Amino acid sequence: MRLAVPLILFAAAPLAAQTAPPAPAPAAESVPGPVTVESYYRIRWGSFWDFMDIYRQHHAPILAEMQRLGFIAAIRTETPLTHMAGDQRWDLRVTITYREGNAAAGSDPAYDRAARAAGERLFRDRDAHLAAETRRFAMIEEHWDVIVAPHAE
């Protein structure tokens, strides 16, 4: 999920000072217009409801704030109605339509600043927020993102 990057940055800021700086990333091309990203989560068996509680309390509010600020046009969460086999199984799909592709691609500094500020404003107890997000990430068995391309009808 795209917002995981700002959350991780927000949560990992103290750790960043302890590690060597990464090599500079190549300049990203501008991606004009809206971009839709589907994020799939396979949650460890027996952890789904705990994961969702933490998601609703610690992640969804930041997404909602980013939508209120206009960076995100739409957010939709879905779970499958039927069961799927092993490797094909996913438990949660979060579909986010970003106003601009750069936010979806992680190359919009304004998005990152706004997400970090939202996290700091919404979660005054940074340690508790980090602990909850760490617990949520530990429940993820697998995660993948799919950028969805619209087709002309």
Secondary structure, DSSP 4 states (H G I P E B T S, - for coil): -TTHHHHHHHHHHHHHTTSPPPPPPPPPPP--S-EEEEEEEEEPTT-HHHHHHHIIIIIHHHHHHHHHTTSEEEEEEE--SS---GGG--SEEEEEEESSHHHHHT--HHHHHHHHHHHHHH-S-HHHHHHHHHHHHHTEEEEEEEEEPP---
